[in-house]
Amino acid sequence: MGSDRLISGRVFCAICFVAFGLLVPVVSFAASLSNSTVTIDRAVELARQYNPDLAAVARELIIAHGELTKASYLIPFNPEIASEGNWRPRTNQSNTQDWRVALSQQIEIFGQRALRIKAASLNLRERRLMVEDRLRLLSAAVRMTFLDACRLRDQEKLMRELEALDSRLLDAARSRLRAGEIGQIDFNLAQVRYGESQRAVVEARERYRLQRSSLGRLLGGAAGPEPVPAKVQLVLPDYNLNQLIANAMKNRPDLRAREIEVARLETQLTLNSRLALPNIKVGAFGGHELNTEYPMGAMVGFSIPLFNRRQGEAEMITGQIARARDSLRAARLDVEKQVRDAYRAYQAARRSFRIYQGEVIQPADESFNLLEQAFLAGKIDLLRLAVAEREAFRARVRYLDAWFGANAARVSIELATGAS
């Protein structure tokens, strides 16, 4: 009994430490912060500390520990006191007032307490793994949102460059119109292009702001409502598919939680069979009879499992075990599929990015300056300029998409394998 209390106390201290780190109040702290620049690793760290949804899930640990404390009761039944009294009239004798008091206690003798503690301990481990899985999902969501915000910021910068180029081209077209070198149609085309570029800048700025707002929500406001993402250094390592699958089967907390769920239900099935056995009931009584007699003694009893033998509970738990085993098998297949798909997507995204990085982005960057110079020199008209400008712009946008795709594919691998 002493060792059980010691173990329970250590578990409770560990849970309080984890829960304190996840549930520490941050409203006043977050409210005092303005928008600040954060790195991607710092963003994940802030989300783990201050995300309110994660804090709500972490409270499940406290609930599970309460269930373990309940299961650790030395005896789950309280003592019972019963009394009775009566008045007995007697002929030619004095009447008597008889009474009796009994104290009894029901005791489990078939190891139910040990099984109950084991089931509650497994439940606590399962809940802890569920919190870890929520951390895994939250980290991936933060990284994806962070990377998308970086992409949208670069897209906004690209839109502003395009707007500046179209503004200069509009000024040049106005000068050439006055000189009679181009017609009104060509000038109108330049004016339309500049108006579209201005609209694109406004829309790109708002998309970037919305993504920053989403990032701020994931961080619980700890870096402000719209934190600014720092620049990300792209790293594209090599992976081995078989090793990734092995790591996922070992590290995925949701998969391990399902394995523990099967063990917990099997323990509950054993406990249910023990609960069907009768508990012994011991006690003592004492009383007063016939004015001069004081009877006392002991009593022993037990229930007769005649009507309730817990057959229904056994059937339900058996069905739950079968369902949990099927879910575990399905989860293993899902994990393997997720890892395989993430690996294939990563390979394709990495190849695509390297193609754009090595063969597309440099010519596209040079085109912006060359197009302006060619137009000013009168080598191309506005129509050809608009087409070439748009193609160069699209190439740079696709490069940003390829950059995001490669980063996102790596995050997907980390998500699928359960890597931190």
KOLBA-183084 format. One record per residue (C-alpha): residue number from 1; x, y, z negated. Coordinates in Angstrom, 3 decimals, always signed. Layout:
! KOLBA-183084
R	n	u	v	w
R	NUM	X	Y	Z;
...
! end
This chain:
! KOLBA-183084
R	n	u	v	w
R	1	+0.000	+0.000	+0.000;
R	2	+2.866	+2.385	-0.824;
R	3	+4.551	+1.745	+2.526;
R	4	+1.274	+2.391	+4.365;
R	5	+0.908	+5.738	+2.629;
R	6	+4.523	+6.613	+3.435;
R	7	+4.075	+5.757	+7.124;
R	8	+0.786	+7.635	+7.266;
R	9	+2.420	+10.677	+5.678;
R	10	+5.266	+10.650	+8.187;
R	11	+2.862	+10.341	+11.114;
R	12	+0.785	+13.209	+9.747;
R	13	+3.868	+15.423	+9.367;
R	14	+4.945	+14.646	+12.945;
R	15	+1.490	+15.444	+14.296;
R	16	+1.290	+18.677	+12.328;
R	17	+4.651	+19.680	+13.788;
R	18	+3.509	+18.960	+17.370;
R	19	+0.116	+20.540	+16.863;
R	20	+1.656	+23.655	+15.310;
R	21	+3.860	+24.136	+18.353;
R	22	+0.878	+23.750	+20.665;
R	23	-1.785	+25.531	+18.672;
R	24	+0.072	+28.503	+17.173;
R	25	-2.087	+31.621	+17.470;
R	26	-0.889	+33.880	+20.249;
R	27	-3.738	+36.305	+20.897;
R	28	-2.078	+39.329	+19.347;
R	29	+1.302	+38.354	+20.819;
R	30	-0.051	+37.855	+24.342;
R	31	-2.118	+41.037	+24.205;
R	32	+0.985	+43.094	+23.393;
R	33	+2.875	+41.893	+26.487;
R	34	+2.741	+43.622	+29.825;
R	35	+3.380	+41.840	+33.090;
R	36	+6.919	+40.478	+32.979;
R	37	+9.197	+38.577	+35.325;
R	38	+9.501	+34.883	+34.501;
R	39	+11.496	+32.029	+35.953;
R	40	+9.762	+28.803	+36.892;
R	41	+11.216	+26.894	+33.930;
R	42	+10.271	+29.691	+31.551;
R	43	+6.751	+29.674	+32.978;
R	44	+6.400	+25.962	+32.217;
R	45	+7.708	+26.544	+28.697;
R	46	+5.218	+29.360	+28.055;
R	47	+2.347	+27.262	+29.399;
R	48	+3.235	+24.415	+27.035;
R	49	+3.194	+26.825	+24.087;
R	50	+0.289	+29.139	+24.853;
R	51	-2.131	+27.484	+27.287;
R	52	-5.475	+27.358	+25.404;
R	53	-6.816	+24.341	+27.283;
R	54	-3.782	+22.328	+26.239;
R	55	-4.259	+23.523	+22.659;
R	56	-7.828	+22.214	+22.675;
R	57	-6.653	+18.811	+23.898;
R	58	-3.895	+18.757	+21.269;
R	59	-6.513	+18.944	+18.527;
R	60	-7.395	+15.392	+19.469;
R	61	-4.232	+14.399	+17.595;
R	62	-5.646	+15.794	+14.365;
R	63	-8.921	+13.959	+14.939;
R	64	-7.065	+10.710	+15.664;
R	65	-4.971	+11.099	+12.539;
R	66	-8.162	+11.556	+10.530;
R	67	-9.385	+8.249	+11.922;
R	68	-6.100	+6.634	+10.845;
R	69	-6.496	+8.101	+7.368;
R	70	-10.006	+6.675	+7.179;
R	71	-8.772	+3.261	+8.308;
R	72	-6.108	+3.338	+5.587;
R	73	-8.603	+3.464	+2.740;
R	74	-7.682	+0.734	+0.264;
R	75	-11.337	-0.317	+0.074;
R	76	-13.915	+1.194	+2.441;
R	77	-16.761	+0.575	-0.033;
R	78	-17.470	+2.541	-3.193;
R	79	-18.301	+0.764	-6.476;
R	80	-22.001	+0.244	-7.177;
R	81	-23.738	+0.752	-10.506;
R	82	-27.138	-0.799	-11.125;
R	83	-29.298	-0.632	-14.245;
R	84	-32.646	-1.931	-15.348;
R	85	-34.759	-1.580	-18.467;
R	86	-38.089	-2.755	-19.822;
R	87	-40.253	-2.516	-22.920;
R	88	-41.312	-5.844	-24.454;
R	89	-44.230	-6.024	-26.935;
R	90	-44.101	-8.945	-29.404;
R	91	-46.811	-10.355	-31.689;
R	92	-46.050	-10.175	-35.409;
R	93	-42.598	-8.770	-34.532;
R	94	-41.218	-5.382	-33.697;
R	95	-41.331	-4.413	-30.050;
R	96	-38.030	-4.280	-28.135;
R	97	-36.529	-2.060	-25.482;
R	98	-34.324	-4.191	-23.243;
R	99	-31.806	-2.774	-20.747;
R	100	-28.931	-3.961	-18.633;
R	101	-26.121	-2.149	-16.713;
R	102	-23.992	-3.777	-13.990;
R	103	-20.900	-2.535	-12.108;
R	104	-19.975	-4.289	-8.838;
R	105	-17.447	-3.837	-6.026;
R	106	-17.436	-5.271	-2.501;
R	107	-13.990	-6.416	-1.342;
R	108	-12.691	-7.409	+2.103;
R	109	-10.559	-10.546	+1.909;
R	110	-9.970	-11.488	+5.566;
R	111	-7.404	-8.821	+6.577;
R	112	-9.889	-6.311	+7.953;
R	113	-7.965	-3.337	+6.554;
R	114	-4.725	-4.272	+8.342;
R	115	-6.571	-4.695	+11.650;
R	116	-8.421	-1.419	+11.131;
R	117	-5.124	+0.411	+10.539;
R	118	-3.572	-1.211	+13.612;
R	119	-6.499	-0.178	+15.822;
R	120	-6.405	+3.397	+14.485;
R	121	-2.618	+3.583	+14.998;
R	122	-3.014	+2.437	+18.605;
R	123	-5.741	+5.023	+19.070;
R	124	-3.392	+7.715	+17.752;
R	125	-0.673	+6.632	+20.184;
R	126	-3.200	+6.647	+23.026;
R	127	-4.326	+10.180	+22.155;
R	128	-0.725	+11.352	+21.980;
R	129	-0.080	+9.941	+25.454;
R	130	-3.202	+11.695	+26.719;
R	131	-1.771	+14.985	+25.452;
R	132	+1.512	+14.168	+27.198;
R	133	-0.417	+13.486	+30.398;
R	134	-2.172	+16.831	+30.084;
R	135	+1.280	+18.400	+29.716;
R	136	+2.347	+16.635	+32.909;
R	137	-0.628	+17.985	+34.835;
R	138	-0.232	+21.466	+33.375;
R	139	+3.463	+21.614	+34.259;
R	140	+2.712	+20.622	+37.847;
R	141	-0.090	+23.194	+38.089;
R	142	+2.203	+25.939	+36.787;
R	143	+4.965	+25.008	+39.212;
R	144	+2.608	+24.855	+42.189;
R	145	+1.016	+28.188	+41.301;
R	146	+4.428	+29.749	+40.721;
R	147	+5.762	+28.551	+44.079;
R	148	+2.643	+29.692	+45.911;
R	149	+2.974	+33.116	+44.305;
R	150	+6.564	+33.284	+45.574;
R	151	+5.411	+32.376	+49.071;
R	152	+2.654	+34.993	+49.008;
R	153	+5.100	+37.616	+47.784;
R	154	+7.403	+36.873	+50.700;
R	155	+4.430	+36.950	+53.054;
R	156	+3.479	+40.380	+51.734;
R	157	+7.051	+41.565	+52.311;
R	158	+6.886	+40.183	+55.843;
R	159	+3.582	+41.961	+56.435;
R	160	+5.115	+45.226	+55.281;
R	161	+8.032	+44.730	+57.670;
R	162	+5.552	+44.091	+60.477;
R	163	+3.590	+47.180	+59.488;
R	164	+6.756	+49.303	+59.518;
R	165	+7.704	+47.926	+62.949;
R	166	+4.230	+48.578	+64.361;
R	167	+4.338	+52.101	+62.906;
R	168	+7.592	+52.851	+64.705;
R	169	+6.260	+51.296	+67.894;
R	170	+3.120	+53.429	+67.631;
R	171	+5.253	+56.564	+67.316;
R	172	+7.276	+55.485	+70.322;
R	173	+4.111	+54.734	+72.296;
R	174	+2.734	+58.179	+71.417;
R	175	+5.906	+59.805	+72.713;
R	176	+5.834	+57.749	+75.900;
R	177	+2.142	+58.562	+76.390;
R	178	+2.897	+62.249	+76.197;
R	179	+5.730	+61.750	+78.671;
R	180	+3.390	+59.947	+81.034;
R	181	+5.381	+56.715	+80.914;
R	182	+2.438	+54.592	+79.696;
R	183	-1.317	+54.824	+79.976;
R	184	-4.022	+55.259	+77.360;
R	185	-4.758	+51.536	+77.288;
R	186	-1.199	+50.702	+76.260;
R	187	-1.277	+53.377	+73.571;
R	188	-4.618	+52.071	+72.273;
R	189	-3.094	+48.599	+72.107;
R	190	-0.247	+49.911	+69.934;
R	191	-2.733	+51.710	+67.701;
R	192	-4.819	+48.555	+67.287;
R	193	-1.716	+46.557	+66.452;
R	194	-0.756	+49.050	+63.753;
R	195	-4.275	+49.007	+62.271;
R	196	-4.250	+45.216	+62.107;
R	197	-0.857	+45.287	+60.413;
R	198	-2.152	+47.708	+57.781;
R	199	-5.140	+45.448	+57.103;
R	200	-2.853	+42.412	+56.872;
R	201	-0.711	+44.181	+54.251;
R	202	-3.771	+44.947	+52.101;
R	203	-5.001	+41.353	+52.301;
R	204	-1.550	+39.886	+51.626;
R	205	-1.087	+42.127	+48.577;
R	206	-4.441	+40.999	+47.156;
R	207	-3.668	+37.297	+47.769;
R	208	-0.388	+37.743	+45.925;
R	209	-2.135	+39.504	+43.037;
R	210	-4.760	+36.761	+42.756;
R	211	-2.095	+34.081	+42.584;
R	212	-0.230	+36.016	+39.911;
R	213	-3.503	+36.272	+38.007;
R	214	-3.921	+32.495	+38.217;
R	215	-0.380	+32.066	+36.914;
R	216	-1.110	+34.413	+34.014;
R	217	-4.165	+32.358	+33.083;
R	218	-2.127	+29.148	+33.026;
R	219	+0.442	+30.808	+30.766;
R	220	-2.265	+31.874	+28.352;
R	221	-1.447	+35.549	+28.867;
R	222	+1.961	+35.108	+27.208;
R	223	+3.727	+36.911	+30.082;
R	224	+0.917	+39.313	+30.845;
R	225	-2.246	+38.899	+32.918;
R	226	-0.300	+38.977	+36.195;
R	227	+3.317	+37.868	+35.602;
R	228	+5.900	+38.360	+38.325;
R	229	+7.588	+35.138	+39.520;
R	230	+11.357	+35.215	+39.806;
R	231	+13.100	+33.973	+42.914;
R	232	+13.373	+30.192	+43.170;
R	233	+16.494	+28.410	+44.344;
R	234	+15.468	+25.606	+46.677;
R	235	+17.031	+22.228	+45.874;
R	236	+16.154	+19.189	+47.978;
R	237	+17.734	+16.073	+46.428;
R	238	+17.686	+12.575	+47.844;
R	239	+15.323	+10.031	+46.267;
R	240	+15.081	+6.265	+46.314;
R	241	+11.514	+5.050	+46.716;
R	242	+11.909	+1.844	+44.687;
R	243	+13.536	+3.760	+41.843;
R	244	+10.757	+6.358	+41.917;
R	245	+8.091	+3.650	+41.619;
R	246	+9.959	+1.993	+38.745;
R	247	+10.287	+5.337	+36.949;
R	248	+6.582	+6.045	+37.422;
R	249	+5.563	+2.684	+35.980;
R	250	+7.765	+3.402	+32.980;
R	251	+7.168	+7.114	+32.405;
R	252	+3.597	+7.912	+33.453;
R	253	+1.816	+8.707	+30.170;
R	254	-1.651	+8.049	+31.588;
R	255	-0.560	+4.550	+32.630;
R	256	+0.937	+3.834	+29.224;
R	257	-2.237	+5.133	+27.590;
R	258	-4.298	+2.624	+29.556;
R	259	-1.978	-0.188	+28.447;
R	260	-2.418	+0.855	+24.816;
R	261	-6.170	+1.063	+25.332;
R	262	-6.234	-2.636	+26.235;
R	263	-4.227	-3.496	+23.107;
R	264	-6.504	-1.329	+20.955;
R	265	-9.667	-2.983	+22.279;
R	266	-8.179	-6.446	+21.739;
R	267	-7.428	-5.463	+18.143;
R	268	-10.975	-4.208	+17.739;
R	269	-12.311	-7.519	+19.054;
R	270	-10.309	-9.383	+16.409;
R	271	-11.469	-6.915	+13.766;
R	272	-15.078	-7.399	+14.832;
R	273	-14.795	-11.159	+14.339;
R	274	-13.394	-10.558	+10.836;
R	275	-16.162	-8.096	+10.011;
R	276	-18.666	-10.861	+10.712;
R	277	-17.246	-12.848	+7.797;
R	278	-18.869	-12.255	+4.400;
R	279	-17.198	-9.930	+1.933;
R	280	-16.926	-11.044	-1.660;
R	281	-18.723	-8.982	-4.299;
R	282	-17.468	-9.053	-7.884;
R	283	-18.720	-7.240	-10.951;
R	284	-19.551	-7.223	-14.615;
R	285	-22.667	-6.480	-16.605;
R	286	-23.702	-5.748	-20.143;
R	287	-26.996	-5.095	-21.883;
R	288	-29.226	-5.056	-24.943;
R	289	-32.046	-7.526	-25.598;
R	290	-34.389	-8.372	-28.479;
R	291	-32.952	-5.564	-30.602;
R	292	-30.072	-7.691	-31.796;
R	293	-28.599	-9.389	-28.732;
R	294	-25.927	-7.857	-26.485;
R	295	-25.401	-10.111	-23.461;
R	296	-22.452	-9.479	-21.111;
R	297	-20.675	-11.339	-18.372;
R	298	-19.259	-11.399	-14.832;
R	299	-20.882	-11.937	-11.484;
R	300	-19.668	-13.002	-8.048;
R	301	-21.584	-12.896	-4.795;
R	302	-21.285	-12.624	-1.042;
R	303	-23.498	-11.839	+1.906;
R	304	-24.852	-14.584	+4.146;
R	305	-24.146	-13.890	+7.869;
R	306	-27.521	-15.162	+8.994;
R	307	-29.161	-12.388	+11.024;
R	308	-26.231	-10.106	+11.901;
R	309	-23.161	-11.968	+13.078;
R	310	-21.989	-9.035	+15.236;
R	311	-22.579	-10.914	+18.475;
R	312	-23.698	-7.755	+20.272;
R	313	-20.590	-5.833	+19.223;
R	314	-18.378	-8.708	+20.390;
R	315	-20.071	-8.752	+23.783;
R	316	-19.681	-4.989	+24.185;
R	317	-16.008	-5.014	+23.212;
R	318	-15.341	-7.968	+25.538;
R	319	-16.863	-5.969	+28.388;
R	320	-14.792	-2.936	+27.440;
R	321	-11.619	-5.039	+27.490;
R	322	-12.437	-6.367	+30.949;
R	323	-13.160	-2.855	+32.167;
R	324	-9.942	-1.517	+30.635;
R	325	-7.890	-4.256	+32.291;
R	326	-9.473	-3.547	+35.678;
R	327	-8.860	+0.176	+35.175;
R	328	-5.234	-0.534	+34.269;
R	329	-4.733	-2.584	+37.420;
R	330	-6.379	+0.143	+39.512;
R	331	-4.241	+2.785	+37.814;
R	332	-1.052	+0.896	+38.630;
R	333	-2.076	+0.678	+42.285;
R	334	-2.952	+4.390	+42.265;
R	335	+0.382	+5.328	+40.730;
R	336	+2.303	+3.293	+43.288;
R	337	+0.291	+4.857	+46.107;
R	338	+0.780	+8.370	+44.724;
R	339	+4.540	+7.882	+44.475;
R	340	+4.791	+6.385	+47.935;
R	341	+2.683	+9.136	+49.509;
R	342	+4.584	+11.852	+47.639;
R	343	+7.886	+10.385	+48.795;
R	344	+6.797	+10.240	+52.447;
R	345	+5.409	+13.778	+52.266;
R	346	+8.663	+14.979	+50.718;
R	347	+10.746	+13.421	+53.474;
R	348	+8.582	+15.046	+56.154;
R	349	+8.541	+18.433	+54.394;
R	350	+12.314	+18.408	+53.924;
R	351	+12.916	+17.625	+57.598;
R	352	+10.475	+20.331	+58.644;
R	353	+12.119	+22.926	+56.431;
R	354	+15.603	+22.093	+57.671;
R	355	+14.433	+22.442	+61.266;
R	356	+13.008	+25.897	+60.577;
R	357	+16.044	+26.843	+58.509;
R	358	+18.568	+25.773	+61.124;
R	359	+16.838	+26.478	+64.430;
R	360	+13.906	+28.860	+64.008;
R	361	+14.263	+31.438	+61.263;
R	362	+17.462	+33.149	+62.455;
R	363	+16.214	+33.752	+66.033;
R	364	+12.866	+34.902	+64.637;
R	365	+14.555	+37.405	+62.298;
R	366	+16.653	+38.777	+65.162;
R	367	+13.567	+39.124	+67.343;
R	368	+12.062	+41.873	+65.201;
R	369	+14.976	+44.213	+65.906;
R	370	+15.452	+43.095	+69.500;
R	371	+11.789	+43.658	+70.359;
R	372	+11.871	+47.223	+69.129;
R	373	+15.059	+47.975	+71.009;
R	374	+13.714	+46.394	+74.207;
R	375	+10.533	+48.455	+74.058;
R	376	+12.371	+51.687	+73.370;
R	377	+14.655	+50.934	+76.306;
R	378	+11.635	+50.376	+78.534;
R	379	+12.473	+46.749	+79.246;
R	380	+9.090	+45.375	+78.161;
R	381	+5.617	+46.832	+78.049;
R	382	+3.337	+46.908	+75.020;
R	383	+1.392	+43.804	+76.026;
R	384	+4.512	+41.660	+76.298;
R	385	+5.829	+43.267	+73.133;
R	386	+2.645	+42.353	+71.210;
R	387	+2.817	+38.740	+72.340;
R	388	+6.525	+38.365	+71.535;
R	389	+6.120	+40.177	+68.239;
R	390	+3.288	+37.906	+67.195;
R	391	+5.252	+34.758	+68.056;
R	392	+8.264	+35.936	+66.059;
R	393	+6.001	+36.831	+63.160;
R	394	+4.272	+33.450	+63.226;
R	395	+7.626	+31.676	+63.205;
R	396	+8.639	+33.525	+60.041;
R	397	+5.295	+32.748	+58.401;
R	398	+5.701	+29.078	+59.264;
R	399	+9.165	+29.169	+57.739;
R	400	+7.664	+30.395	+54.462;
R	401	+5.071	+27.627	+54.686;
R	402	+7.832	+25.074	+55.273;
R	403	+9.738	+26.436	+52.256;
R	404	+6.653	+26.119	+50.098;
R	405	+5.873	+22.672	+51.505;
R	406	+9.325	+21.358	+50.626;
R	407	+9.143	+22.761	+47.086;
R	408	+5.589	+21.553	+46.587;
R	409	+6.509	+18.072	+47.819;
R	410	+9.249	+17.865	+45.210;
R	411	+6.800	+18.939	+42.502;
R	412	+4.414	+16.234	+43.761;
R	413	+7.140	+13.619	+43.301;
R	414	+7.732	+14.821	+39.730;
R	415	+4.002	+14.750	+39.095;
R	416	+3.590	+11.245	+40.509;
R	417	+6.545	+9.799	+38.602;
R	418	+5.831	+11.549	+35.304;
R	419	+9.244	+13.223	+35.278;
R	420	+9.620	+16.232	+32.980;
! end
